[in-house]
Amino acid sequence: MSVKETITDKLTAAFSPTRLEVIDESEQHHGHAGWREGGETHFRVKISSPGLAGLSRVERHRQIMGVLQAELAGPVHALAIEVN
């Protein structure tokens, strides 16, 4: 399973989002820190979920990063998060 698929599956299971986009932006960071051949190092997540409603921006990010803790400790170098 790809890192993108893993991120999608974990966020879907944790938050039952009404909208979820997981975008691999690795090629935009070619030659930068954390980049490696094959990509799947830099991601952008766009998510809308009732489970995140009412939380502060910091708390929403903490919740998402908590779900993706293993990926952030391993293959993912950077994660941009947009919560709508």
Backbone bond lengths (Angstrom), bond angles and torsions (degrees), N, CA, C in turn:
res aa  C-N    CA-C-N  psi(-1)  N-CA   C-N-CA  omega(-1)  CA-C   N-CA-C  phi
1 M - - - 1.452 - - 1.528 108.17 -
2 S 1.317 116.83 137.66 1.464 121.05 179.78 1.532 110.24 -73.87
3 V 1.315 115.51 162.38 1.464 120.75 177.13 1.529 109.47 -61.89
4 K 1.319 116.94 -41.05 1.465 120.83 178.71 1.530 110.76 -59.32
5 E 1.316 117.21 -44.59 1.471 121.09 178.62 1.520 111.10 -64.70
6 T 1.315 117.42 -39.15 1.462 121.25 178.80 1.525 110.52 -63.68
7 I 1.332 116.47 -45.61 1.461 120.77 178.34 1.527 110.21 -60.72
8 T 1.321 116.98 -46.01 1.463 121.89 179.17 1.523 110.86 -59.20
9 D 1.317 117.14 -48.22 1.463 121.26 -178.88 1.524 111.91 -62.54
10 K 1.320 117.33 -44.94 1.470 120.71 -178.05 1.527 111.87 -65.93
11 L 1.326 116.96 -43.75 1.465 119.41 179.98 1.526 111.45 -68.69
12 T 1.316 117.42 -35.96 1.463 121.21 177.06 1.526 110.09 -64.06
13 A 1.313 117.24 -45.24 1.466 121.21 -179.86 1.528 111.97 -65.46
14 A 1.313 117.04 -38.41 1.468 120.91 -175.45 1.520 113.82 -79.44
15 F 1.335 117.20 -35.79 1.460 119.64 -170.23 1.524 115.54 -121.53
16 S 1.315 119.77 -6.05 1.467 122.44 -176.59 1.531 110.54 41.66
17 P 1.317 117.37 59.68 1.463 120.08 -173.08 1.527 113.42 -67.93
18 T 1.319 114.59 150.41 1.459 120.99 173.05 1.527 109.56 -84.98
19 R 1.313 116.23 -20.28 1.473 123.00 176.18 1.521 107.74 -147.14
20 L 1.319 115.79 132.75 1.461 119.96 177.21 1.520 109.42 -149.13
21 E 1.310 115.82 123.61 1.458 122.55 172.71 1.519 107.26 -126.17
22 V 1.306 116.45 128.25 1.461 121.95 174.25 1.522 106.09 -117.28
23 I 1.318 115.94 113.91 1.457 121.91 -172.58 1.523 109.31 -114.44
24 D 1.324 116.64 123.82 1.455 122.30 176.28 1.531 107.91 -83.41
25 E 1.323 116.74 108.67 1.457 122.64 -178.93 1.524 111.87 -102.85
26 S 1.310 117.60 17.88 1.458 122.47 -173.34 1.517 113.08 -56.77
27 E 1.323 117.84 -41.38 1.464 120.35 -176.80 1.524 112.43 -64.58
28 Q 1.331 117.01 -24.34 1.462 120.55 176.81 1.531 111.38 -70.90
29 H 1.325 116.53 -14.00 1.463 122.37 -176.58 1.521 112.30 -113.32
30 H 1.319 115.96 19.50 1.470 121.50 -179.74 1.529 109.70 -52.82
31 G 1.327 115.98 125.35 1.454 121.53 178.78 1.514 114.72 87.30
32 H 1.327 118.27 -7.24 1.463 121.73 178.08 1.515 110.45 -87.53
33 A 1.308 115.76 171.03 1.466 121.78 178.69 1.522 110.61 -56.63
34 G 1.297 115.81 137.27 1.457 121.41 176.29 1.509 115.05 84.77
35 W 1.334 117.72 -13.96 1.458 120.15 -179.71 1.515 109.34 -73.41
36 R 1.322 115.80 143.57 1.462 120.02 173.48 1.519 109.16 -144.88
37 E 1.303 114.70 158.02 1.467 121.81 179.86 1.523 109.54 -55.64
38 G 1.304 116.38 135.45 1.463 121.08 179.60 1.516 113.75 99.07
39 G 1.331 116.89 -12.36 1.464 120.04 176.54 1.510 114.04 74.54
40 E 1.311 115.17 -152.79 1.459 124.69 -177.93 1.529 111.85 58.11
41 T 1.341 115.20 43.27 1.456 120.89 177.36 1.524 112.49 -120.06
42 H 1.319 117.65 -27.50 1.458 123.16 -176.90 1.531 108.70 -126.56
43 F 1.327 115.83 121.37 1.459 120.45 -176.57 1.519 111.67 -128.44
44 R 1.328 114.60 154.59 1.462 123.42 170.28 1.525 106.45 -122.38
45 V 1.324 116.10 129.77 1.459 122.38 178.02 1.520 108.13 -114.22
46 K 1.323 116.05 126.53 1.459 122.88 173.42 1.523 106.16 -114.56
47 I 1.327 116.44 119.05 1.461 119.61 -172.84 1.527 111.23 -139.86
48 S 1.317 115.16 141.86 1.464 123.37 170.50 1.515 106.20 -128.51
49 S 1.331 115.71 128.98 1.455 119.63 -178.47 1.524 110.16 -155.72
50 P 1.339 116.57 135.73 1.461 119.25 175.05 1.536 111.53 -59.51
51 G 1.329 116.98 -27.74 1.462 121.09 179.86 1.520 113.69 -67.72
52 L 1.316 116.77 -16.33 1.458 120.84 179.12 1.531 112.58 -104.13
53 A 1.322 115.45 -6.31 1.467 120.79 -179.05 1.525 110.10 -65.58
54 G 1.310 115.80 142.11 1.460 120.54 176.44 1.523 114.44 84.01
55 L 1.322 117.24 -6.65 1.459 120.73 178.68 1.524 109.70 -91.88
56 S 1.313 116.17 152.26 1.460 119.53 175.41 1.524 108.93 -68.79
57 R 1.307 115.62 163.36 1.473 120.43 179.25 1.527 110.23 -57.91
58 V 1.313 116.96 -43.17 1.470 120.98 -179.82 1.524 110.39 -62.76
59 E 1.306 117.70 -44.55 1.465 120.66 -179.23 1.527 111.73 -66.34
60 R 1.333 117.62 -39.00 1.473 120.14 176.67 1.524 110.00 -60.63
61 H 1.323 116.79 -44.86 1.465 120.73 179.75 1.526 110.85 -64.93
62 R 1.320 117.22 -41.14 1.476 120.47 177.50 1.528 111.33 -60.89
63 Q 1.313 116.52 -42.50 1.467 120.22 -179.88 1.528 110.41 -62.80
64 I 1.321 116.58 -47.06 1.468 120.73 -178.89 1.522 110.44 -64.86
65 M 1.328 116.52 -45.33 1.456 119.98 -179.79 1.535 111.51 -66.07
66 G 1.309 117.06 -30.84 1.459 120.55 176.32 1.522 111.69 -64.66
67 V 1.326 116.32 -41.21 1.466 121.26 178.40 1.533 110.34 -65.56
68 L 1.324 115.95 -33.80 1.471 120.85 -175.98 1.531 112.44 -101.34
69 Q 1.316 117.12 22.14 1.455 122.31 -175.98 1.528 113.14 -53.84
70 A 1.312 117.89 -44.56 1.469 121.15 -178.60 1.525 111.66 -65.06
71 E 1.314 116.69 -39.48 1.462 120.32 -179.70 1.535 110.65 -69.89
72 L 1.334 116.90 -38.55 1.462 120.79 179.48 1.524 111.66 -70.13
73 A 1.315 117.42 -26.60 1.465 121.60 177.15 1.523 111.53 -82.97
74 G 1.325 116.57 -12.49 1.457 120.46 -176.33 1.512 113.32 -120.42
75 P 1.321 116.52 -103.65 1.458 119.64 -169.05 1.528 116.19 -75.42
76 V 1.333 118.36 -20.98 1.469 120.91 -175.05 1.527 109.63 -91.24
77 H 1.314 115.60 120.98 1.472 121.17 179.22 1.521 111.17 -89.24
78 A 1.332 117.26 -37.38 1.460 121.54 -176.37 1.519 110.76 -141.68
79 L 1.333 115.29 141.14 1.458 121.34 179.52 1.522 109.15 -137.13
80 A 1.313 116.63 117.43 1.463 122.37 173.77 1.527 107.11 -98.09
81 I 1.314 116.17 135.08 1.463 120.92 -175.48 1.526 109.84 -123.06
82 E 1.330 115.34 128.11 1.469 122.21 174.03 1.518 107.53 -123.06
83 V 1.322 116.18 117.73 1.461 121.10 179.00 1.519 107.99 -110.78
84 N 1.328 115.81 125.90 1.471 120.69 179.24 1.506 109.73 -114.29
